[in-house]
Amino acid sequence: MSSRKHIEFSAADFVPMNPAPINPDWILEGQPVTRNAALSRSEDGFATTVIWDCTTGVFNWFYDVDETVYVLEGSVTIEDGDGKVRRLAAGDAAYFPAGSAAKWTVHEYVRKVAFCRRPMPRSLSIARKVAKAVVNGVGLRRGAGGAPTGGGLMA
């Protein structure tokens, strides 16, 4: 039986956007209006790709997931907790690790695609590293096409 995966396609310009209000306690200036829509989700639920947009305003954002953003339209100034300031415009990307925070100043309408990944629980991450070391240690690594490579049990 085949377990072939199917490719998912989305047209970000035509996906219906849903209201996604910013936590009111995070808003510092203005009345920014935000919307988003999920473009894809991984099978294990740890990763999501989202399209997001926002009108002008200033707000804090606290990240509980790893998020890589790519700005499609508009611009925003990001200030991290250490006083570093960076302006992002169309074509720019940034990475926000889980546990970080940033002050967003949206100068005009901004639209981004966000690649979000929930960090793996520490215990699962350790177990994964141990399993990988065991597999590599006994030579069960897989090469292109799934064929075993290296020595170990296969030698």
N, CA, C and O of each residue as an XYZ file, in Angstrom:
620
protein
N       0.846     -1.182      0.000
C       0.000      0.000      0.000
C       0.886      1.238      0.000
O       1.866      1.301      0.742
N       0.553      2.206     -0.815
C       1.329      3.423     -0.952
C       0.941      4.437      0.124
O      -0.237      4.635      0.421
N       1.961      5.070      0.698
C       1.706      6.149      1.662
C       2.153      7.468      1.055
O       2.675      8.338      1.752
N       1.947      7.609     -0.228
C       2.359      8.795     -0.964
C       1.640     10.029     -0.430
O       0.426     10.014     -0.225
N       2.390     11.078     -0.213
C       1.854     12.344      0.279
C       1.425     13.196     -0.905
O       1.985     13.095     -1.996
N       0.434     14.026     -0.675
C      -0.076     14.894     -1.730
C       0.338     16.334     -1.462
O       0.302     16.802     -0.324
N       0.724     17.016     -2.502
C       1.127     18.418     -2.412
C      -0.119     19.278     -2.269
O      -1.132     19.043     -2.927
N      -0.028     20.282     -1.396
C      -1.135     21.219     -1.202
C      -0.770     22.541     -1.860
O       0.361     23.012     -1.743
N      -1.734     23.137     -2.552
C      -1.533     24.437     -3.190
C      -2.511     25.439     -2.589
O      -3.644     25.094     -2.253
N      -2.058     26.685     -2.458
C      -2.906     27.774     -1.974
C      -2.647     29.006     -2.816
O      -1.526     29.236     -3.271
N      -3.671     29.783     -3.019
C      -3.531     31.071     -3.692
C      -3.705     32.144     -2.625
O      -4.827     32.530     -2.296
N      -2.585     32.623     -2.087
C      -2.620     33.544     -0.953
C      -3.434     34.799     -1.228
O      -4.003     35.380     -0.304
N      -3.498     35.226     -2.484
C      -4.265     36.425     -2.814
C      -5.768     36.195     -2.755
O      -6.542     37.151     -2.707
N      -6.180     34.944     -2.757
C      -7.614     34.650     -2.830
C      -8.143     33.861     -1.636
O      -9.324     33.512     -1.605
N      -7.304     33.580     -0.670
C      -7.758     32.833      0.501
C      -8.577     33.766      1.394
O      -8.167     34.905      1.618
N      -9.725     33.313      1.910
C     -10.533     34.178      2.787
C      -9.798     34.468      4.103
O      -9.340     33.554      4.787
N      -9.700     35.734      4.432
C      -9.021     36.165      5.658
C     -10.039     36.267      6.790
O     -11.180     36.681      6.584
N      -9.604     35.882      7.986
C     -10.461     35.912      9.172
C      -9.937     36.935     10.172
O      -8.725     37.128     10.276
N     -10.835     37.599     10.914
C     -10.364     38.527     11.950
C      -9.456     37.798     12.937
O      -9.743     36.671     13.340
N      -8.359     38.449     13.324
C      -7.403     37.886     14.275
C      -6.918     39.012     15.185
O      -5.766     39.437     15.094
N      -7.797     39.493     16.057
C      -7.466     40.676     16.865
C      -6.221     40.489     17.728
O      -5.963     39.413     18.268
N      -5.462     41.576     17.835
C      -4.304     41.609     18.729
C      -4.824     41.717     20.157
O      -5.823     42.392     20.405
N      -4.162     41.065     21.080
C      -4.503     41.186     22.496
C      -4.529     42.677     22.837
O      -3.519     43.359     22.660
N      -5.664     43.200     23.323
C      -5.772     44.644     23.605
C      -4.707     45.164     24.570
O      -4.327     46.333     24.498
N      -4.221     44.306     25.475
C      -3.173     44.727     26.412
C      -1.840     44.968     25.713
O      -0.960     45.618     26.278
N      -1.674     44.460     24.499
C      -0.427     44.599     23.759
C      -0.398     45.871     22.915
O       0.678     46.317     22.519
N      -1.565     46.465     22.632
C      -1.640     47.636     21.746
C      -1.157     48.883     22.479
O      -1.634     49.198     23.569
N      -0.196     49.595     21.864
C       0.395     50.787     22.461
C      -0.132     52.067     21.837
O      -0.279     53.079     22.522
N      -0.422     52.030     20.519
C      -0.940     53.209     19.813
C      -1.835     52.760     18.672
O      -1.601     51.726     18.045
N      -2.868     53.557     18.413
C      -3.740     53.300     17.276
C      -4.739     52.186     17.542
O      -4.924     51.741     18.675
N      -5.363     51.760     16.485
C      -6.343     50.680     16.546
C      -6.073     49.703     15.397
O      -6.882     49.574     14.478
N      -4.918     49.013     15.461
C      -4.576     48.118     14.355
C      -5.609     46.993     14.202
O      -6.074     46.405     15.179
N      -5.942     46.723     12.955
C      -6.873     45.646     12.626
C      -6.068     44.566     11.928
O      -5.376     44.836     10.946
N      -6.156     43.342     12.432
C      -5.385     42.236     11.863
C      -6.303     41.112     11.414
O      -7.369     40.868     11.980
N      -5.836     40.437     10.361
C      -6.554     39.265      9.837
C      -5.518     38.211      9.483
O      -4.346     38.518      9.262
N      -5.971     36.957      9.433
C      -5.070     35.909      8.992
C      -5.839     34.756      8.373
O      -7.065     34.685      8.460
N      -5.101     33.863      7.754
C      -5.666     32.634      7.192
C      -4.541     31.612      7.121
O      -3.423     31.935      6.720
N      -4.841     30.386      7.509
C      -3.859     29.303      7.413
C      -3.766     28.851      5.963
O      -4.777     28.587      5.313
N      -2.533     28.768      5.468
C      -2.308     28.284      4.111
C      -1.987     26.791      4.112
O      -2.339     26.071      3.177
N      -1.315     26.330      5.176
C      -0.996     24.906      5.289
C      -0.680     24.555      6.730
O      -0.327     25.417      7.534
N      -0.812     23.267      7.044
C      -0.458     22.727      8.364
C       0.272     21.407      8.148
O      -0.089     20.617      7.276
N       1.298     21.186      8.951
C       2.014     19.919      8.849
C       1.162     18.801      9.450
O       0.282     19.039     10.277
N       1.444     17.604      9.019
C       0.693     16.442      9.498
C       0.835     16.257     11.002
O      -0.111     15.843     11.672
N       2.036     16.568     11.542
C       2.255     16.389     12.977
C       1.733     17.562     13.808
O       1.765     17.510     15.037
N       1.252     18.621     13.144
C       0.684     19.765     13.853
C       1.704     20.733     14.420
O       1.327     21.697     15.087
N       2.989     20.503     14.173
C       4.013     21.373     14.733
C       4.304     22.586     13.859
O       4.900     23.551     14.338
N       3.898     22.565     12.583
C       4.215     23.675     11.683
C       2.971     24.157     10.945
O       2.114     23.365     10.552
N       2.893     25.466     10.766
C       1.782     26.099     10.057
C       2.335     27.245      9.216
O       3.270     27.933      9.624
N       1.753     27.437      8.053
C       2.075     28.602      7.232
C       0.833     29.472      7.197
O      -0.260     28.995      6.890
N       1.002     30.755      7.513
C      -0.119     31.673      7.671
C       0.116     32.923      6.835
O       1.246     33.401      6.726
N      -0.937     33.445      6.253
C      -0.899     34.774      5.634
C      -1.526     35.711      6.666
O      -2.536     35.356      7.274
N      -0.955     36.889      6.876
C      -1.389     37.801      7.933
C      -1.289     39.224      7.410
O      -0.357     39.559      6.679
N      -2.252     40.063      7.787
C      -2.142     41.474      7.442
C      -2.580     42.339      8.604
O      -3.252     41.877      9.526
N      -2.183     43.624      8.545
C      -2.431     44.536      9.660
C      -2.448     45.975      9.147
O      -1.687     46.338      8.251
N      -3.332     46.787      9.735
C      -3.366     48.222      9.451
C      -2.412     48.938     10.407
O      -1.812     48.302     11.274
N      -2.269     50.249     10.255
C      -1.308     51.020     11.050
C      -1.584     50.920     12.546
O      -2.725     50.789     12.990
N      -0.490     50.988     13.303
C      -0.568     50.953     14.751
C       0.756     50.518     15.350
O       1.689     50.149     14.637
N       0.821     50.569     16.671
C       2.016     50.156     17.411
C       1.572     49.173     18.482
O       0.626     49.435     19.225
N       2.261     48.040     18.556
C       1.881     47.016     19.526
C       3.070     46.130     19.853
O       4.026     46.033     19.083
N       2.993     45.492     20.999
C       3.960     44.469     21.380
C       3.458     43.135     20.865
O       2.254     42.920     20.729
N       4.401     42.233     20.579
C       4.029     40.873     20.185
C       4.942     39.913     20.928
O       6.163     40.065     20.925
N       4.333     38.928     21.559
C       5.056     37.929     22.342
C       4.926     36.586     21.623
O       3.821     36.101     21.379
N       6.062     36.003     21.292
C       6.087     34.794     20.460
C       6.109     33.532     21.313
O       7.004     33.335     22.135
N       5.104     32.678     21.101
C       5.080     31.386     21.781
C       5.431     30.251     20.820
O       5.430     29.081     21.203
N       5.734     30.609     19.560
C       6.202     29.660     18.544
C       7.393     30.285     17.832
O       7.572     31.502     17.866
N       8.208     29.456     17.187
C       9.239     29.981     16.296
C       8.516     30.508     15.065
O       7.666     29.818     14.503
N       8.845     31.723     14.642
C       8.157     32.297     13.488
C       9.155     32.986     12.560
O       9.915     33.862     12.974
N       9.132     32.575     11.319
C       9.885     33.248     10.274
C       8.875     33.989      9.417
O       7.905     33.398      8.942
N       9.098     35.282      9.220
C       8.162     36.085      8.427
C       8.849     36.566      7.155
O      10.056     36.807      7.121
N       8.042     36.697      6.120
C       8.485     37.275      4.855
C       7.457     38.335      4.496
O       6.282     38.026      4.298
N       7.901     39.588      4.412
C       6.988     40.698      4.149
C       6.659     40.740      2.657
O       7.550     40.789      1.809
N       5.371     40.719      2.360
C       4.899     40.755      0.981
C       4.587     42.170      0.511
O       4.787     42.513     -0.654
N       4.090     42.989      1.447
C       3.609     44.326      1.082
C       3.685     45.229      2.306
O       3.485     44.770      3.430
N       3.972     46.506      2.096
C       3.999     47.467      3.194
C       5.317     47.427      3.955
O       6.307     46.864      3.487
N       5.307     48.042      5.148
C       6.513     48.065      5.966
C       6.161     48.146      7.439
O       5.060     48.541      7.825
N       7.134     47.757      8.244
C       6.982     47.730      9.692
C       8.361     47.954     10.305
O       9.373     47.534      9.745
N       8.393     48.620     11.460
C       9.641     48.732     12.206
C       9.532     47.802     13.405
O       8.552     47.828     14.150
N      10.563     46.978     13.573
C      10.605     46.009     14.668
C      11.665     46.453     15.656
O      12.794     46.764     15.275
N      11.292     46.481     16.932
C      12.257     46.776     17.994
C      12.267     45.593     18.947
O      11.228     45.205     19.481
N      13.461     45.016     19.159
C      13.536     43.893     20.083
C      13.755     44.406     21.503
O      13.900     45.612     21.702
N      13.781     43.545     22.460
C      13.927     43.925     23.859
C      15.284     44.505     24.205
O      15.450     45.089     25.276
N      16.264     44.354     23.312
C      17.610     44.867     23.559
C      17.852     46.227     22.909
O      18.978     46.724     22.906
N      16.792     46.831     22.356
C      16.919     48.141     21.735
C      17.329     48.123     20.274
O      17.498     49.183     19.672
N      17.492     46.943     19.690
C      17.809     46.868     18.261
C      16.550     47.193     17.470
O      15.468     46.696     17.781
N      16.696     48.035     16.440
C      15.568     48.461     15.622
C      15.878     48.112     14.171
O      16.988     48.339     13.689
N      14.902     47.568     13.494
C      15.076     47.202     12.080
C      13.767     47.435     11.344
O      12.701     47.034     11.811
N      13.855     48.074     10.210
C      12.678     48.276      9.360
C      12.615     47.126      8.364
O      13.605     46.803      7.708
N      11.448     46.518      8.258
C      11.212     45.452      7.292
C      10.224     45.950      6.257
O       9.200     46.540      6.602
N      10.524     45.718      4.996
C       9.641     46.093      3.893
C       9.500     44.894      2.968
O      10.117     43.852      3.187
N       8.681     45.051      1.934
C       8.441     43.959      0.998
C       9.767     43.347      0.543
O      10.678     44.052      0.108
N       9.853     42.033      0.653
C      11.057     41.302      0.280
C      11.976     40.988      1.440
O      12.927     40.225      1.277
N      11.716     41.561      2.617
C      12.549     41.301      3.792
C      11.984     40.147      4.614
O      10.784     39.876      4.595
N      12.878     39.476      5.334
C      12.489     38.361      6.196
C      13.097     38.552      7.577
O      14.103     39.245      7.729
N      12.486     37.938      8.579
C      13.010     37.970      9.948
C      12.580     36.699     10.660
O      11.561     36.092     10.330
N      13.383     36.312     11.647
C      13.091     35.126     12.461
C      12.894     35.555     13.911
O      13.730     36.257     14.480
N      11.779     35.126     14.504
C      11.446     35.410     15.897
C      11.348     34.072     16.632
O      10.386     33.333     16.424
N      12.320     33.743     17.486
C      12.244     32.467     18.202
C      11.181     32.499     19.296
O      10.880     33.554     19.855
N      10.626     31.344     19.588
C       9.665     31.239     20.691
C      10.311     31.786     21.951
O      11.477     31.513     22.233
N       9.541     32.563     22.708
C      10.050     33.178     23.930
C      10.556     34.595     23.725
O      10.877     35.283     24.695
N      10.632     35.042     22.473
C      11.077     36.412     22.218
C       9.876     37.349     22.199
O       8.726     36.910     22.196
N      10.163     38.638     22.185
C       9.119     39.659     22.116
C       9.635     40.792     21.239
O      10.840     41.024     21.149
N       8.715     41.490     20.598
C       9.093     42.601     19.733
C       8.002     43.666     19.763
O       6.820     43.370     19.940
N       8.431     44.906     19.586
C       7.495     46.016     19.426
C       7.361     46.260     17.928
O       8.348     46.531     17.243
N       6.139     46.162     17.428
C       5.851     46.369     16.010
C       5.272     47.765     15.817
O       4.316     48.142     16.495
N       5.848     48.532     14.895
C       5.271     49.800     14.467
C       4.919     49.632     12.993
O       5.796     49.599     12.130
N       3.623     49.525     12.721
C       3.157     49.345     11.350
C       2.913     50.733     10.767
O       2.009     51.449     11.198
N       3.735     51.106      9.775
C       3.693     52.440      9.178
C       2.542     52.602      8.204
O       1.980     53.687      8.056
N       2.208     51.531      7.560
C       1.142     51.496      6.572
C       0.649     50.059      6.585
O       1.182     49.227      7.319
N      -0.320     49.773      5.816
C      -0.794     48.392      5.724
C       0.396     47.463      5.474
O       1.246     47.753      4.632
N       0.453     46.366      6.194
C       1.515     45.382      6.001
C       0.893     44.000      5.831
O      -0.098     43.656      6.475
N       1.497     43.235      4.957
C       1.031     41.870      4.688
C       2.257     40.974      4.676
O       3.268     41.299      4.053
N       2.163     39.847      5.368
C       3.308     38.938      5.462
C       2.830     37.496      5.368
O       1.657     37.189      5.579
N       3.768     36.633      5.047
C       3.538     35.207      5.190
C       4.413     34.792      6.369
O       5.569     35.202      6.475
N       3.853     33.984      7.241
C       4.567     33.540      8.440
C       4.653     32.022      8.451
O       3.654     31.322      8.288
N       5.860     31.537      8.645
C       6.104     30.108      8.779
C       6.314     29.848     10.266
O       7.348     30.208     10.828
N       5.329     29.223     10.894
C       5.342     29.039     12.343
C       5.594     27.571     12.690
O       5.054     26.663     12.059
N       6.434     27.365     13.714
C       6.724     26.012     14.171
C       6.717     25.999     15.692
O       7.440     26.752     16.344
N       5.887     25.131     16.232
C       5.895     24.945     17.682
C       7.164     24.211     18.055
O       7.467     23.170     17.471
N       7.912     24.728     19.014
C       9.121     24.007     19.431
C       8.751     22.633     19.988
O       7.734     22.461     20.660
N       9.606     21.673     19.686
C       9.399     20.322     20.181
C       9.633     20.323     21.693
O      10.582     20.949     22.165
N       8.777     19.627     22.463
C       9.026     19.547     23.908
C      10.437     19.009     24.165
O      10.911     18.122     23.455
N      11.090     19.547     25.173
C      12.488     19.183     25.470
C      12.683     17.674     25.592
O      13.646     17.132     25.050
N      11.787     16.994     26.292
C      11.945     15.544     26.475
C      11.888     14.815     25.133
O      12.635     13.861     24.914
N      11.008     15.259     24.235
C      10.900     14.642     22.917
C      12.128     14.965     22.073
O      12.596     14.122     21.307
N      12.648     16.171     22.207
C      13.840     16.567     21.471
C      15.041     15.711     21.887
O      15.817     15.272     21.039
N      15.187     15.478     23.186
C      16.283     14.639     23.681
C      16.124     13.213     23.176
O      17.092     12.599     22.725
N      14.907     12.684     23.248
C      14.652     11.317     22.774
C      14.964     11.203     21.279
O      15.508     10.193     20.834
N      14.627     12.223     20.518
C      14.898     12.219     19.075
C      16.396     12.199     18.807
O      16.861     11.463     17.936
N      17.160     13.007     19.554
C      18.611     13.045     19.379
C      19.243     11.705     19.729
O      20.148     11.241     19.035
N      18.766     11.081     20.809
C      19.284      9.774     21.212
C      18.979      8.735     20.131
O      19.851      7.954     19.749
N      17.736      8.732     19.644
C      17.352      7.776     18.603
C      18.189      7.977     17.347
O      18.617      7.005     16.726
N      18.424      9.227     16.971
C      19.223      9.526     15.782
C      20.651      9.030     15.971
O      21.238      8.468     15.047
N      21.217      9.232     17.168
C      22.580      8.781     17.448
C      22.661      7.262     17.383
O      23.637      6.714     16.870
N      21.646      6.580     17.898
C      21.623      5.113     17.862
C      21.553      4.631     16.419
O      22.316      3.752     16.019
N      20.641      5.203     15.637
C      20.497      4.800     14.234
C      21.796      5.054     13.473
O      22.253      4.196     12.717
N      22.391      6.232     13.672
C      23.654      6.540     12.990
C      24.770      5.621     13.470
O      25.627      5.225     12.680
N      24.770      5.281     14.741
C      25.813      4.437     15.315
C      25.789      3.010     14.801
O      26.837      2.367     14.736
N      24.616      2.494     14.430
C      24.524      1.114     13.942
C      24.433      1.056     12.430
O      24.231     -0.013     11.855
N      24.583      2.210     11.779
C      24.638      2.225     10.324
C      23.309      2.074      9.628
O      23.260      1.538      8.521
N      22.249      2.518     10.223
C      20.930      2.392      9.602
C      20.491      3.673      8.909
O      19.322      3.823      8.556
N      21.421      4.590      8.716
C      21.062      5.816      7.997
C      20.568      5.472      6.611
O      20.988      4.477      6.020
N      19.681      6.292      6.097
C      19.111      6.064      4.769
C      19.672      7.072      3.787
O      19.822      8.249      4.116
N      19.979      6.624      2.604
C      20.464      7.505      1.551
C      19.322      7.891      0.636
O      18.153      7.729      0.987
N      19.658      8.399     -0.533
C      18.660      8.789     -1.524
C      17.823      7.585     -1.906
O      18.354      6.494     -2.113
N      16.545      7.773     -1.997
C      15.644      6.683     -2.366
C      15.355      5.727     -1.234
O      14.674      4.723     -1.442
N      15.860      6.010     -0.022
C      15.554      5.177      1.137
C      16.497      3.994      1.310
O      16.289      3.175      2.206
N      17.527      3.884      0.476
C      18.456      2.756      0.586
C      19.388      2.956      1.771
O      19.843      4.075      2.012
N      19.686      1.877      2.527
C      20.622      1.985      3.645
C      21.989      2.418      3.162
O      22.397      2.066      2.055
N      22.717      3.197      3.995
C      24.066      3.618      3.668
C      24.984      3.286      4.817
O      24.528      3.022      5.929
N      26.255      3.298      4.560
C      27.250      3.147      5.628
C      27.396      1.726      6.117
O      26.769      0.800      5.602
N      28.240      1.573      7.122
C      28.571      0.253      7.672
C      27.582     -0.211      8.693
O      26.393     -0.331      8.396
N      28.044     -0.478      9.895
C      27.177     -0.970     10.962
C      26.591     -2.319     10.607
O      27.307     -3.187     10.107
N      25.316     -2.517     10.852
C      24.644     -3.789     10.617
C      24.547     -4.124      9.137
O      24.369     -5.287      8.775
N      24.663     -3.112      8.275
C      24.486     -3.343      6.857
C      25.797     -3.765      6.179
O      25.772     -4.180      5.020
N      26.938     -3.670      6.868
C      28.243     -3.972      6.250
C      28.461     -5.446      6.118
O      29.503     -5.874      5.621
